[in-house]
Each structure stands twice: as structure tokens, then as C-alpha cells.
């Protein structure tokens, strides 16, 4: 629709609009029957304090399926036709697009963006050295996710806003090396500050600094290759920083070793207090790429405040288990969780009748898989639920990749297609490279073949633990939103479901950036069942 608005005029409006209609159709190729034209007048128009008959305004309602080029063609064609048939000077023509594409404007004989017309500069991005400390969102989707994660845990003492803004202002978009350098240099500075505070007897300040250093070191190594020695060093620096903070916690954070097959798994026993009394225990584990230290900040801090003791642990494929022990993921996760429960029940502070467990991200498969066989846990929580790790991963690739998995003759083609897709999408490349490492897979084909075992299809009926399934409306990491719904619908046990959305500010994967909003729902649900006595 084209609406022309003008001061009162002596034009034969119907004749003008008929001519405009024909010209626009001829110039754009859009049929006349597709566009409606009408003209209306103002009784009075004042410009710069004086009555005038000059301006001619045009509102252009553009269909949402028009491309930018379609819109530009319409703007120019309407302008040219009005100049020819209404006798208006171009400098007095003002045309702007309306709903649903209120973006482009024709003014003074040319087309520009509405934001530029309003006075926003249409310049190239500033040089890195001139950029203010207000940049933490990037075009690299993976950078955005990691920043939401790191900024979100400010509230748990894992970071500080000014430090984060300084770090991210020095990161060049899509540049993984600049990411490492900026996060790592801040981590080293903050850890050094912690050492200074300890030496001068300021233990509380030192503990706070060590917590922040942990988070910054952890972020710095995210994009480094498993073969880059700096990756292990940064992970180790982060672990040691956390251990320094734990040593200053007055016994509230206890590093533990959990017997597992021929080795041990690392973890932390987080105490609600030092009374030694029995309390409900919340076991917390991550998924594909988290660490025990991450989980302390995401949920452990808040759970301890509610009166829960927590046991945070890492299994094969996670944290120390993959970085040091070189233990890859395994699909039969009950072989991991049962030793954790054995360890927990040997502690005097644990109420054996009030055991709960939560799994984040891919932990939404690992924890329910374990619960199908481990019956000593009373409540299970997943954020979010995962029906099939293979199905979720395949949402990121062309159908030909999925169809080729399991067919050895297609291995070369599958790898070629997978690597090509990874090169087009930096966040996908990061995701698959992490999986190749933690699953000990040589190629994408090998990885995808392994992932077929990671499904809940045949074990849903064995779960009788009461479950809480969390979801996030904008979670598209490996089809997570749909996966969580399919998982919930497949459960046969007593169950609850909650989906976070944009109104909560917690719409992203595992409510990244909103750990308070997330933990409130999780712990409220658990309080209603475990009911810990408050301190």
C-alpha cells in the first residue's frame, strides 16, 4: 500500500495516482493489482514556523517478504513517479517504509537507513584502541554465549563488571587468539592481586580475587586446541586458583577424590555450614564442556545458602578427567554416578533419604541415563532434557550427513560435508572440536557413530525418580528446546516442567546469563520436596 499525504492541492489526484501506479509497476515489475494507492490531505502544514504547501509525505507499507533491493526499487520508483506526475521537487519528498519493515527512508533525493536519518553515524566500527568499555556482545555467536555465561556469574562472586568490560573491549570479533590473550592476562593480574592480599593478611579479599581468576582462566582456554600447551596450563591455573580460594573458605569448600574404577574423580563437597549435621545433598554435574568450578558459581553457592550440602563432581570427558586422565565420555553414565553416590553415603553430613541430582546441558542425557539404573537418588533435575545426543547434533548438519552415518562407504563424504559446515559456522566448529576431543574421536564420522549410543529411547521406562525438566525458549544449541520437550513427554515417572523465556531474561541455553533466575526455580522446586531446615 502507498499512502500519499500533502497540504491541500489543485491536482487531479485520481489521475496522478493512476499514472504513478502504472510507472511504479513498469519500473519494479510488480503488478498494479498488488499495490493500493490513496491520497489524503492535511488542513494545515507548518514548516519552520511558517505555513507552507511544499512537503509531500509518502508512507510505504512493505510486505515482510520483500528484500532490501525490492524496497529500494519501490522507494525510487514512487519518488520518480511523483516528481513526474505531481510536479513536486525531490527535496520536498519524504518517503519512509512502514510496518513490518520500518527501516529505509527516501529523503533529499536519496535512500538511507532510518537509524542513520535519525542521526546515528553510518561509519565503520571504531579502531580497537578507540573502542569504549561497553563492548561485550559479538557477531561470533560462540563469543556471545561465553560472555553471557561469564557475565551472569557476577552475582556469585566469579567476576566483576569493570574487569569483564575491560577484557571484552580488547577482544577482536571472531579472533580466538585475542580472546585467549585478553581473558588470560586479566586472570593472571587478578590472581597476582590475590597473592598480594594473602601476603598482607587480607584473606577475604584474597578469596574473592582467586574466585574471579578461576573464571577468567577458565574462559581463556575455551577456544584453544587440545594440542595447544596453553590450554592445559590455563585450565590448571584456574583449578589452582579455585583451590586457593577453597583453602580460605573456612572448611566450607572441601576438595575431594571419589573412587572410580582404577582411579579417582575430582570434586568438591560444599557445606551449608560447619555444624556437621545431616542435610539433604544436591549432586551437581555438567555436560559437554563445563567444569566443577563452573558449577560452584552457577548453582553451588546458591544451594548452600538454602541449607543444602552439595557434591560437585567431574566424570569422564569433563574437566580434569579429560585434561589429565584422558578419560573420554561414556554412554553408560550409571557407571559414573553410582560410585559418586557410594562416596556421598559414606559422609556423616549426608541424609541418605534426601538425595537429589542435577545435570546441565548434555548432563540432561547423562543424569537420566544414570537414574534408569541408580535407584538411591530421590529427585532428578535436568537443564534441559536430552532425548538423543545424536539427533540433537544432527540438527546442525545437512540431511546427507545424518544419512551417511553408520555407512562406512560414506565416511569420506560425511567428513567432507561436516568440515565444510564447521568452517561456515565458528560456533559449530567450536562445538564439534570439543566433542572430538572429549569423546576421543578421530573424525566427525567417528564421533557421530559413537553418539548413536547416547539415547534415552530404550531406558525411559526404567526411570522412577521424580524429575524436574527445565527448558529455555531460545535454546537452539543442538536442537535443545525441542529435545527437552521430547524428553519430558517420554518420561513415565512423576515429573514437572518449566520453560524460561524472554520475559524471564533467561531464554538461552541453560539460562546462560541468568543463574539467579534459574537457581530460584530449581531450588524452590527442591525445597518443596527436600525441605532443608534453614540456618
N, C-alpha and C positions, 0 to 999 in steps of 0.2 A: 504494500500500500504506500502511496505517495501523497502526503498532505502538504499543500502549499498554503502559507499564511502570509497576508500582506496588509498594508493600510488600504483604505477604500481606493478603488481604481476605476478607470473608464474602459478597461479591457473587455473584450468579448471572451469571458472566462472559459465557456464551453469550447469555443473554437481553439483557444490557446491550449487547453488540456488535451483536446483531440490531436492536435499537431504534436504536442510533447509526447503523447502516448506512442504515436507512430515512429517518431525519431528514436525514442529510447528502445523500442522493440527492435528497430533496424540496427542500432548500434550495439546492442547487447546480445541479440539472438533470443531474447525472452519474449514469448508470445504476449500480445496485447491483453489477451483474456486472463493472463496470470497476474496482472497488476491493476489495481484500482486507483484512480486519481480523484482528488477533490480539492476544492479551493475554499478557504474561509478568510474573512477579513476582520481586522481589529477596528474598533471605532476610532481609537486614537493611538498614535505611536510617538513616543518622545525619545529622542536620541541626543545625548549630551545636553539635556535640559531644554531642548527645543523640539517643537512638533515637526515631524518630517514624513515624507511619503516614499522614502528611499528603500529601507531594508525589505528584503524578501526572504522569508524563512521557509525551509522545507524540512519536514520530518519524514525520514525514510525508514519504514518498518521492514526489516530484512529477515527472511527465513533463516532459521538456525543452521540449515544445511548449506548455506552459501559459503563459498571460500572467500578469503581476503580479496582475491582477484575479481570475483563476482561482485563484491561490494564496491570496489574501486571503479569497476566498469559502470555500475549503476550511478554512483556519485557523479562521475564525469559526464555520462550521457544525460542525466537530468539537468545538470548545470548548463551544458551546451544547448539543450533544447529550450530552456527558459531564457537564455540570452537571446536566442534566435527569435522566439515567438512571443515573449513577454517584453522584450526590449529593455531588460534590466542589465545594469552594468555588473560585471563579475565581482567587483569589490563590494557590492551590496548584497551578494548572495551568501547565505549561510545555510548549509545542509548538514544534518547530522543523522547518524543511524540510531534507530530506536530498538527497543526490545525485539528479539532477545540478544542482539549484538550491538549494544550501545558503546561503540569504541571509536569509529572513524568519523572524521569531520572534514567537510569541504568549506574552506574559508579563504577569501582573498585570492581565489583562482587556483588554489592547490589543495591537496589532500594531506591530512596529518592525523595523528592519533589523538583521541580526546584528552588523554593524560598530558600529552605534550602541549596541546592547546591550553589546558588549564595552567600551564606554567612549569610543568615538570621538565627538567632538561632531557633532551634526547641525545645525550652524549654517550661515548663508550665508557665502560667501567673505569673507575679511577685506578691509577697505579697502586700496586700493593702498598708502597710506602706511604701513600696519602690516604689510605682507607681508614675510616674511623673504627673505633672498637665496638661496632654494632653488627658485625657480620658473623652469624653462626649458622645460617641456612645456606645450603649449596645447591647447585644443579645436579651434583652427584648424589643420587638417591641414597646410596650407602652412607655417605658422609652425613646426610640429614638424619638418618636413623641413629647413627652412632652419637650425634650431637644431642638428639632428644634424650637418649639414654643417659649421657653424662651430665647434661643439664638437670635432668629430672631428679637425680640423687643428691642435689644440693641440700635438700631438706634432711637427708640422713647423715650429713657431715662429710660426704665424699668429694665435694668440690665447692668452689666459691665463685660467684658470678664474675667478678672482675678478672680472676685468673682464667676462667673459661673464655671470656670475650677476648682477652689478650691472646690466648692460644689460637682461637679460631680466626682471628683477624690476620694471623700470619700463615694461614693455610691457603694454598692456591687450589682452586677448584679442580677436581679430578687428579690432582697431583699427590700420589700416595707417599712419595718421599717427603714432601713438605709437611704432610700430615704427621708422619713419624717424628720428624725433627722438632716440630713445634710442641707436640704433646710431651715428647721425651725431655726436652730442655726444661720445660716448666716442672715436670716431675722431679728432675734432679735438683732444681732450685728449691722446691718445697721440701724435699727430703733433707737437703742440707740445712734448711731452716729448722726442721725437726731435731736434727742432731745438735744444732746450736741451743735449742730450748732445753734439751735434756742436760747438756753440759752446764747450763746455768740454773738447773733445778726447777724448770717450769714444765712439769710432766703433763699437765692437762693440755697446754698449748702444743707440746711435742706430739701427743697422741693425735690431736686434730690434724696437724701437719702430715703425719705419717699416713693417716687415712686418705687425705687428698692425694698424696704422692702415689698411693696404691692405685687409685682410679686413673690418674694421668699416665702412669706407666702402662697400665692395662690397655688404655685406649691407644697408646703409641704403637703397640705391636700388632694391632688388628690386621693391617694390610701387608705386613712383611711375609715373605715366603718362608715356609718351614725350613728351607735350607739357608736362610739368612741368619748368621750367628747372633745378630742383634735382636731377633725375635725372642730367642730363649733368654737372652740377657735381660731384656725389658720385662719379660714375664717374671724372671727370678727377682729382679729389683722390686717389682710390685709385690710379690709374695713376701719378700723380706721386710718391706715397708709395713705391710699389714701385721706381720709377726712382731715388729717393734711396737706397733700400736696395741696389739693384744697384750704384750708384756706390761703395758702401762694401764691396763683396764681393771686392775684390782681383782683379777681372777674371773671376771665376767666373760671373757673370751678365752677359751681353752683350746689350743691346737691339739688334735687327736689323730691317732692312727687306727684304722679299722681293719682287722684281719680279713684278707680276701685271697682265697686260693693260696698261691705261694708267695704273696707279697702283702702289702697293706694299701689301703686307700686313704688319702688325706681328707681331713675335715676339721670343723670347729664345733665345739659344744658351747652354745651361747646360753648363759644362765640369766634367768629373770632376776635373781638375787643370789646372795651367798648363804642363804639360810640352810641349804641342803635338803629342804623339804621336797616331797614328791610333787611334781607338777605335770600337767599334760605336756607331751612332747610333739613338736612340729618338725618333721624331717623335710628338708628343703633341698631340691636338686635342680640343676639347669638342664639344658638340652644340647644343641649343637655346638655353640661357641661361647658359653658363659664359663665363669669360674666360681669357686666357693666364695671368694672375696666379693665378687659382684653381688651375690645373693645376700650377703650380710647387709649390704646397703639397700637392696631392693625390698627385702622383707624382714630379715632377721632383727634389725633394730626395732622395727615397729612391733613385731611379735613379742619380743622380750618386754617391751613396755606394757603389753597386755597381760603379762603373767605367764607366758609360755617359755619353757625351755626349748631350745632349737638345736637340731643336729644338722649342720650343713655339710654336705659331702660331695666329692667328685668321683665319678666312675670311669670306666674305660672310655677313651675318646675325648675326655674332658680334662682341662687344666693340667695338673701335674701328671696324671695317669698317661696322657698322650705326650706331654712335653718331655718327661723324664723317663717314665717306664715304657713308653712307646706301645701302650696298650690301646688298640683301636676299639671302636664301638662294637657291641654285640647285640643281637636282636632279642636274646632270651634274658631280659633285664632282671628277671626274678633272681638270677644267679648273683646279681649285684645287690639288690635290695634286701634279700634275706640275711646276708652277713651284716648289713647295716642294722637291721632290727635286732639280731643277736647281740651286737655290741651295745645297742641302746638299752636293752633289757637287763644288762649287767651293771647298769649305773643306778645308784641308790636314789638319784633325784628324779627318776623317770617313773611315772604312773603307767603301768603296763596296760591298764584298761582305757587309757586315753591317748592313743597313738594316732597321729594324722600325718599325711604326707602330701607334698605339692610338687608338681613337675612343670617347669616353664618351657615354652616353645616345643622343641622336639621331645622334651620331657613329657609332653602331652601324649606321646606314644609310650615312652619308656615306663612311666609310672603305672598306667593302667595295665600294661603287659605284665608288670610285676604283681599287681594286685590280683590278677587272674589266678595266681598260684600262692602268693603270700597272704595268709588269712589272719595275721595278728594285728593288722592295721585297721582301725575302725572307720576312719574318714579319709577320703581321697579327693584331691583338688588338682585340676589341670587348667593351665592357662597358655594356649587353649587346647582343646582336644584334637588329637591327630588320629584319623581313621587309617590312613595309609601314607607312609613317608614317600613311597614310590609315586603314588598318584599325585601327591602334592608337588613333588619335584617336577613331574612331567608337565604341569601347567605352565612351566616356563619355557617349554620347548615345542617345536613343530611336531605334528602328529607322526611324522616319519621316524622321529627318534623313539617314541614310545613303541611303535610297531616293530622297530628293529631290535629292541632289547630281548635277549634270550635266543636270538638267531645269530650264531657265530659267523655266518656268511655276510651279515650286515654290520659287523663290528666296525670296520673301517668307515663305512658311510655314517654310522651313528656318531662316531667320534668326530668326524669332519663337520657334521651338522651342529653338534654340541659346541665344539670350539668356536665355530663361526658365530653362534648365538651369544656365547660368552664375550666375544670381542665387541659385539654391538652393545652390550649392556654391562657396564662396570659393576653394578651391584650383583648381577647374576654371576659374573666371573669370580667375585669375592666369595659368594655363597658356595659355588661348586668347588673352588680351590680348597676351601675349608673342609668340605666333605671328603675330597680326595685324600687329604692328609689324615683326617680323624677316622676314616674308615679303612685306611691303608689300601687304597685302590689306585692302580696304575693309570687308568684311563676313565673317562666318563662312562664308557660302555661297561667296564668292570664295576664301577660304582653303582650304576643303575641296576645291574643284575643283582648285586648284593641287597639293594633297597627293597626288592620284591618280598623279602622275608619280613620286612618291618610293617606288618599289617595287623589290625585288630580283628579282622574278619572271622577268624576261627576261635577266638578266645573271649569274645564279648559275653557269652553266656556263662562264663566261669567267674565273672566279677560279681561279688555280692557286697562289696564295701559301698557305703553310701558315698555318692560322688557330687562334687560341685564342678560344673563345666563353665569356664569363662570364655568370652569371645570379644572381639573388637571389630566394629563395623567397617573400618577401612583397612583391615589387615589382609593384605594380598601377598604376603610372603609365602610362597609355595601353596597358594590356594587356601590359606589358613582359615579364612572366615567360613568358607563352605565346608572345609574339613571338620571344623569344630561342631557345626550343625549336624553333619552326618554322623560324627562320633556320638553326640548326645542322643540322637534318635536311635542309635544302635544299642545303647545301654539298656539292660533289662533290670538293673538294680534300682534302689531308691535314689533319686537324682534331682539336682537343681540346676538351673541355667540362668546366666546373667550375661547380657551383651552391653559393653561400653560403646558409646557413640560420641559424636562431635559435641553434643550438649554437655557431656561429662569432661570433655577435653582429654579423653583417654581412648581415642579411636584407633590408635596404631598398635602394631604387633606387641603383645604382652603389655599393653598400656604404656609403652615407652614414653617417657617424659612426664608421667603422672603416677609415680609409685604410691603417693599418699592416697589418691582416689582409688587405686587398685587394692592396696592393702586394707583399706577401710572395709571394702566389700568382702574380701577374703576372710578377714579376722572377725567381722561381725557374724558371718555365717558359722565360723568355727566356734565363736563364743556361745552361740545358741545351742551348741551341742556339747562342747567340752567344758564350758563354763568355768574357766580358771578363776580362782579367788584372787582378787586384786590386792596388790601390795598396800 
